[in-house]
Amino acid sequence: MRVSDLEFTTEMSTSTWAGHRVEMPKTDALRYVSSNEAAADFIESFGDVEIVLDEKYGHYAVPAFKVERDEYCKLKQAHCEIYGSN
């Protein structure tokens, strides 16, 4: 499945927080994709990447971003170990 294959509900059009959560590269953040316009913006920024539903956490993982996300998380963990997480 790709970002362009996402389907949207009426609720998503009225509440961004009801959208699909999709991983982003170089961070541990997720982007809410709640409309065709939001999907087009995501695709413009990151490409029409393959997405896989992570049923445990309820978001879409992006295998193409795994290496970048893992590197970011490793650096973030090292920073937390030195300075704490607050």
ABEGO torsion letter per residue (X at the ends): XBAAABBBBAAAAABAAABBBBBBBGBABBBBBABAAAAAAAAAAAEBBBBBBBAAAGBBBBAAAAAAAAAAAAAAAAAAAAAEAX
